[in-house]
């Protein structure tokens, strides 16, 4: 597949592959890569030598695992890893008008390269869109590859409306502001039928869940998916009324996706 | 991975697997299944004998292709295919309070089963969420499997904000109503930074694109991804101003995803 902003891949540029990685955050590395990664994706991973990444360390750890299935075309030492600036990883690609064009030099010179994040799909609930945008602006073809995307697995598993949904990122940390935002999202979900998805850093999972159960209405449906694709993965979807009656069963170490709807 | 509304898979029920399928709509069947389907997903597909599907015909066509990679555990003739009612496929799971519990009888009796749609992930931009919801209500574990999801591939490839986005389904067909909806979505995207994604039946692709170019503002960014994961796949992302200057290059046969943002 080829794609570019010019609608033509007939220039001499290399391509930018969007490389998904497993959702285990390298904490479940005994997990078979083939469980969630198509061979087509692994073959591309093994071939590329130039990477733009969220973290060089986790990109290397992923490629080591790939090497166990498909031999890498070169050593990790011979590869180039350019990390996204901390600013972009922390505040998002669209906060400071970050110009990522300099990171795409290898592609401009004719070499295929990859964009990779720490878990899941780059540029989806994760940094990287500034790099993709720069590729379009430079007429570099962008090729997204198939792999696990926690948001979509969670949405599918939630039983909530998947024909109209929004992902809104993180909620405010301050208790008052968070409660207000939760009420706002609930009102939107109940009024329009649009499922509202959001995430939290794992160590605040339990705090967020508690806040949700305190703030949401009895009949609102709440789904929490944590550790999807892992052996300990779980998705619970129920009315808030029923959630309040049960052990919430949510640890503070596993990434989770939260969703509310009617 | 196991999951259920009760947070426990310790009952004797079978599980409901959410089975993604390739995005070629069986029109590119020479495409290698391994290009986009993880072996872990194909192994589950080959094992299941009970299916809830959008179309029995396309579910069988998919399983025939799986059989070329992993031998099916039984013949297609010996499998059970229950189609979702036309009403649900056409108007969505949440229009008429469809009760899908009767479709889950095999799982209640202890047999693993699958939910499958015609392309991509069931219950995401596709029917099926009523079946997933019924599973949660019956304490049947729901296991989403990894595979291609056109919406997310398109979002990643668009270079638009992937940390805040919404999928709103189809736009109105009437020209006036469509233009109004486009302006509404553009205003939301520009004001909040939330990328707005939508789809159209392929034969109306060109009409929708024309309407977008007539209605959107010059500086709004528009991305159109069509045929992702296919050889002819393409994603263009550019300002509306630049879109107007070029050949739109969009055919009326390939499924496309549209996205607007700032």
HADDOCK unambig.tbl for C-alpha pairs under 7 A between the chains (distance, minus, plus):
assign (segid A and resid 1 and name CA) (segid B and resid 229 and name CA) 5.99 0.50 0.50
assign (segid A and resid 1 and name CA) (segid B and resid 230 and name CA) 5.56 0.50 0.50
assign (segid A and resid 1 and name CA) (segid B and resid 231 and name CA) 4.33 0.50 0.50
assign (segid A and resid 1 and name CA) (segid B and resid 232 and name CA) 5.92 0.50 0.50
assign (segid A and resid 1 and name CA) (segid B and resid 233 and name CA) 5.06 0.50 0.50
assign (segid A and resid 2 and name CA) (segid B and resid 233 and name CA) 5.98 0.50 0.50
assign (segid A and resid 2 and name CA) (segid B and resid 234 and name CA) 5.73 0.50 0.50
assign (segid A and resid 3 and name CA) (segid B and resid 233 and name CA) 6.58 0.50 0.50
assign (segid A and resid 3 and name CA) (segid B and resid 234 and name CA) 4.05 0.50 0.50
assign (segid A and resid 3 and name CA) (segid B and resid 235 and name CA) 4.84 0.50 0.50
assign (segid A and resid 3 and name CA) (segid B and resid 236 and name CA) 6.75 0.50 0.50
assign (segid A and resid 4 and name CA) (segid B and resid 234 and name CA) 6.77 0.50 0.50
assign (segid A and resid 4 and name CA) (segid B and resid 235 and name CA) 5.79 0.50 0.50
assign (segid A and resid 4 and name CA) (segid B and resid 236 and name CA) 5.38 0.50 0.50
assign (segid A and resid 5 and name CA) (segid B and resid 235 and name CA) 6.84 0.50 0.50
assign (segid A and resid 5 and name CA) (segid B and resid 236 and name CA) 4.14 0.50 0.50
assign (segid A and resid 5 and name CA) (segid B and resid 237 and name CA) 5.17 0.50 0.50
assign (segid A and resid 5 and name CA) (segid B and resid 238 and name CA) 6.36 0.50 0.50
assign (segid A and resid 6 and name CA) (segid B and resid 236 and name CA) 6.69 0.50 0.50
assign (segid A and resid 7 and name CA) (segid B and resid 234 and name CA) 6.92 0.50 0.50
assign (segid A and resid 7 and name CA) (segid B and resid 236 and name CA) 5.86 0.50 0.50
assign (segid A and resid 34 and name CA) (segid B and resid 38 and name CA) 5.71 0.50 0.50
assign (segid A and resid 34 and name CA) (segid B and resid 39 and name CA) 5.48 0.50 0.50
assign (segid A and resid 34 and name CA) (segid B and resid 40 and name CA) 5.95 0.50 0.50
assign (segid A and resid 35 and name CA) (segid B and resid 38 and name CA) 5.96 0.50 0.50
assign (segid A and resid 35 and name CA) (segid B and resid 39 and name CA) 5.99 0.50 0.50
assign (segid A and resid 35 and name CA) (segid B and resid 40 and name CA) 3.93 0.50 0.50
assign (segid A and resid 35 and name CA) (segid B and resid 41 and name CA) 6.81 0.50 0.50
assign (segid A and resid 36 and name CA) (segid B and resid 38 and name CA) 5.27 0.50 0.50
assign (segid A and resid 36 and name CA) (segid B and resid 40 and name CA) 6.28 0.50 0.50
assign (segid A and resid 36 and name CA) (segid B and resid 146 and name CA) 5.54 0.50 0.50
assign (segid A and resid 37 and name CA) (segid B and resid 38 and name CA) 4.99 0.50 0.50
assign (segid A and resid 38 and name CA) (segid B and resid 34 and name CA) 5.72 0.50 0.50
assign (segid A and resid 38 and name CA) (segid B and resid 35 and name CA) 5.95 0.50 0.50
assign (segid A and resid 38 and name CA) (segid B and resid 36 and name CA) 5.27 0.50 0.50
assign (segid A and resid 38 and name CA) (segid B and resid 37 and name CA) 4.99 0.50 0.50
assign (segid A and resid 38 and name CA) (segid B and resid 38 and name CA) 3.82 0.50 0.50
assign (segid A and resid 38 and name CA) (segid B and resid 39 and name CA) 6.63 0.50 0.50
assign (segid A and resid 39 and name CA) (segid B and resid 34 and name CA) 5.49 0.50 0.50
assign (segid A and resid 39 and name CA) (segid B and resid 35 and name CA) 5.98 0.50 0.50
assign (segid A and resid 39 and name CA) (segid B and resid 38 and name CA) 6.64 0.50 0.50
assign (segid A and resid 40 and name CA) (segid B and resid 34 and name CA) 5.96 0.50 0.50
assign (segid A and resid 40 and name CA) (segid B and resid 35 and name CA) 3.92 0.50 0.50
assign (segid A and resid 40 and name CA) (segid B and resid 36 and name CA) 6.27 0.50 0.50
assign (segid A and resid 41 and name CA) (segid B and resid 35 and name CA) 6.80 0.50 0.50
assign (segid A and resid 122 and name CA) (segid B and resid 156 and name CA) 6.84 0.50 0.50
assign (segid A and resid 123 and name CA) (segid B and resid 156 and name CA) 5.30 0.50 0.50
assign (segid A and resid 123 and name CA) (segid B and resid 162 and name CA) 5.47 0.50 0.50
assign (segid A and resid 124 and name CA) (segid B and resid 156 and name CA) 5.84 0.50 0.50
assign (segid A and resid 124 and name CA) (segid B and resid 162 and name CA) 4.44 0.50 0.50
assign (segid A and resid 124 and name CA) (segid B and resid 163 and name CA) 6.08 0.50 0.50
assign (segid A and resid 125 and name CA) (segid B and resid 162 and name CA) 5.57 0.50 0.50
assign (segid A and resid 125 and name CA) (segid B and resid 163 and name CA) 4.40 0.50 0.50
assign (segid A and resid 126 and name CA) (segid B and resid 163 and name CA) 6.39 0.50 0.50
assign (segid A and resid 129 and name CA) (segid B and resid 159 and name CA) 4.52 0.50 0.50
assign (segid A and resid 129 and name CA) (segid B and resid 160 and name CA) 6.16 0.50 0.50
assign (segid A and resid 129 and name CA) (segid B and resid 161 and name CA) 6.43 0.50 0.50
assign (segid A and resid 129 and name CA) (segid B and resid 162 and name CA) 6.94 0.50 0.50
assign (segid A and resid 130 and name CA) (segid B and resid 159 and name CA) 6.35 0.50 0.50
assign (segid A and resid 132 and name CA) (segid B and resid 157 and name CA) 6.62 0.50 0.50
assign (segid A and resid 132 and name CA) (segid B and resid 159 and name CA) 4.68 0.50 0.50
assign (segid A and resid 133 and name CA) (segid B and resid 159 and name CA) 4.29 0.50 0.50
assign (segid A and resid 136 and name CA) (segid B and resid 237 and name CA) 6.25 0.50 0.50
assign (segid A and resid 142 and name CA) (segid B and resid 157 and name CA) 6.16 0.50 0.50
assign (segid A and resid 143 and name CA) (segid B and resid 157 and name CA) 6.86 0.50 0.50
assign (segid A and resid 144 and name CA) (segid B and resid 153 and name CA) 5.65 0.50 0.50
assign (segid A and resid 144 and name CA) (segid B and resid 156 and name CA) 6.79 0.50 0.50
assign (segid A and resid 144 and name CA) (segid B and resid 157 and name CA) 5.89 0.50 0.50
assign (segid A and resid 146 and name CA) (segid B and resid 36 and name CA) 5.55 0.50 0.50
assign (segid A and resid 146 and name CA) (segid B and resid 147 and name CA) 6.43 0.50 0.50
assign (segid A and resid 146 and name CA) (segid B and resid 148 and name CA) 5.36 0.50 0.50
assign (segid A and resid 147 and name CA) (segid B and resid 146 and name CA) 6.43 0.50 0.50
assign (segid A and resid 147 and name CA) (segid B and resid 147 and name CA) 6.36 0.50 0.50
assign (segid A and resid 148 and name CA) (segid B and resid 146 and name CA) 5.36 0.50 0.50
assign (segid A and resid 153 and name CA) (segid B and resid 144 and name CA) 5.64 0.50 0.50
assign (segid A and resid 156 and name CA) (segid B and resid 122 and name CA) 6.84 0.50 0.50
assign (segid A and resid 156 and name CA) (segid B and resid 123 and name CA) 5.30 0.50 0.50
assign (segid A and resid 156 and name CA) (segid B and resid 124 and name CA) 5.84 0.50 0.50
assign (segid A and resid 156 and name CA) (segid B and resid 144 and name CA) 6.79 0.50 0.50
assign (segid A and resid 157 and name CA) (segid B and resid 132 and name CA) 6.61 0.50 0.50
assign (segid A and resid 157 and name CA) (segid B and resid 142 and name CA) 6.18 0.50 0.50
assign (segid A and resid 157 and name CA) (segid B and resid 143 and name CA) 6.87 0.50 0.50
assign (segid A and resid 157 and name CA) (segid B and resid 144 and name CA) 5.90 0.50 0.50
assign (segid A and resid 159 and name CA) (segid B and resid 129 and name CA) 4.51 0.50 0.50
assign (segid A and resid 159 and name CA) (segid B and resid 130 and name CA) 6.32 0.50 0.50
assign (segid A and resid 159 and name CA) (segid B and resid 132 and name CA) 4.68 0.50 0.50
assign (segid A and resid 159 and name CA) (segid B and resid 133 and name CA) 4.27 0.50 0.50
assign (segid A and resid 160 and name CA) (segid B and resid 129 and name CA) 6.15 0.50 0.50
assign (segid A and resid 161 and name CA) (segid B and resid 129 and name CA) 6.43 0.50 0.50
assign (segid A and resid 162 and name CA) (segid B and resid 123 and name CA) 5.47 0.50 0.50
assign (segid A and resid 162 and name CA) (segid B and resid 124 and name CA) 4.43 0.50 0.50
assign (segid A and resid 162 and name CA) (segid B and resid 125 and name CA) 5.57 0.50 0.50
assign (segid A and resid 162 and name CA) (segid B and resid 129 and name CA) 6.94 0.50 0.50
assign (segid A and resid 163 and name CA) (segid B and resid 124 and name CA) 6.07 0.50 0.50
assign (segid A and resid 163 and name CA) (segid B and resid 125 and name CA) 4.40 0.50 0.50
assign (segid A and resid 163 and name CA) (segid B and resid 126 and name CA) 6.39 0.50 0.50
assign (segid A and resid 163 and name CA) (segid B and resid 168 and name CA) 6.85 0.50 0.50
assign (segid A and resid 163 and name CA) (segid B and resid 169 and name CA) 5.73 0.50 0.50
assign (segid A and resid 164 and name CA) (segid B and resid 167 and name CA) 5.49 0.50 0.50
assign (segid A and resid 164 and name CA) (segid B and resid 168 and name CA) 4.70 0.50 0.50
assign (segid A and resid 164 and name CA) (segid B and resid 169 and name CA) 5.93 0.50 0.50
assign (segid A and resid 165 and name CA) (segid B and resid 166 and name CA) 5.63 0.50 0.50
assign (segid A and resid 165 and name CA) (segid B and resid 167 and name CA) 5.42 0.50 0.50
assign (segid A and resid 165 and name CA) (segid B and resid 168 and name CA) 6.67 0.50 0.50
assign (segid A and resid 166 and name CA) (segid B and resid 165 and name CA) 5.62 0.50 0.50
assign (segid A and resid 166 and name CA) (segid B and resid 166 and name CA) 3.92 0.50 0.50
assign (segid A and resid 166 and name CA) (segid B and resid 167 and name CA) 6.23 0.50 0.50
assign (segid A and resid 167 and name CA) (segid B and resid 164 and name CA) 5.50 0.50 0.50
assign (segid A and resid 167 and name CA) (segid B and resid 165 and name CA) 5.42 0.50 0.50
assign (segid A and resid 167 and name CA) (segid B and resid 166 and name CA) 6.23 0.50 0.50
assign (segid A and resid 168 and name CA) (segid B and resid 163 and name CA) 6.86 0.50 0.50
assign (segid A and resid 168 and name CA) (segid B and resid 164 and name CA) 4.71 0.50 0.50
assign (segid A and resid 168 and name CA) (segid B and resid 165 and name CA) 6.68 0.50 0.50
assign (segid A and resid 169 and name CA) (segid B and resid 163 and name CA) 5.74 0.50 0.50
assign (segid A and resid 169 and name CA) (segid B and resid 164 and name CA) 5.94 0.50 0.50
assign (segid A and resid 229 and name CA) (segid B and resid 1 and name CA) 5.98 0.50 0.50
assign (segid A and resid 230 and name CA) (segid B and resid 1 and name CA) 5.60 0.50 0.50
assign (segid A and resid 231 and name CA) (segid B and resid 1 and name CA) 4.40 0.50 0.50
assign (segid A and resid 232 and name CA) (segid B and resid 1 and name CA) 5.95 0.50 0.50
assign (segid A and resid 233 and name CA) (segid B and resid 1 and name CA) 5.03 0.50 0.50
assign (segid A and resid 233 and name CA) (segid B and resid 2 and name CA) 5.97 0.50 0.50
assign (segid A and resid 233 and name CA) (segid B and resid 3 and name CA) 6.62 0.50 0.50
assign (segid A and resid 234 and name CA) (segid B and resid 1 and name CA) 6.98 0.50 0.50
assign (segid A and resid 234 and name CA) (segid B and resid 2 and name CA) 5.67 0.50 0.50
assign (segid A and resid 234 and name CA) (segid B and resid 3 and name CA) 4.05 0.50 0.50
assign (segid A and resid 234 and name CA) (segid B and resid 4 and name CA) 6.83 0.50 0.50
assign (segid A and resid 234 and name CA) (segid B and resid 7 and name CA) 6.90 0.50 0.50
assign (segid A and resid 235 and name CA) (segid B and resid 3 and name CA) 4.79 0.50 0.50
assign (segid A and resid 235 and name CA) (segid B and resid 4 and name CA) 5.83 0.50 0.50
assign (segid A and resid 235 and name CA) (segid B and resid 5 and name CA) 6.91 0.50 0.50
assign (segid A and resid 236 and name CA) (segid B and resid 3 and name CA) 6.70 0.50 0.50
assign (segid A and resid 236 and name CA) (segid B and resid 4 and name CA) 5.40 0.50 0.50
assign (segid A and resid 236 and name CA) (segid B and resid 5 and name CA) 4.21 0.50 0.50
assign (segid A and resid 236 and name CA) (segid B and resid 6 and name CA) 6.73 0.50 0.50
assign (segid A and resid 236 and name CA) (segid B and resid 7 and name CA) 5.89 0.50 0.50
assign (segid A and resid 237 and name CA) (segid B and resid 5 and name CA) 5.21 0.50 0.50
assign (segid A and resid 237 and name CA) (segid B and resid 136 and name CA) 6.24 0.50 0.50
assign (segid A and resid 238 and name CA) (segid B and resid 5 and name CA) 6.35 0.50 0.50
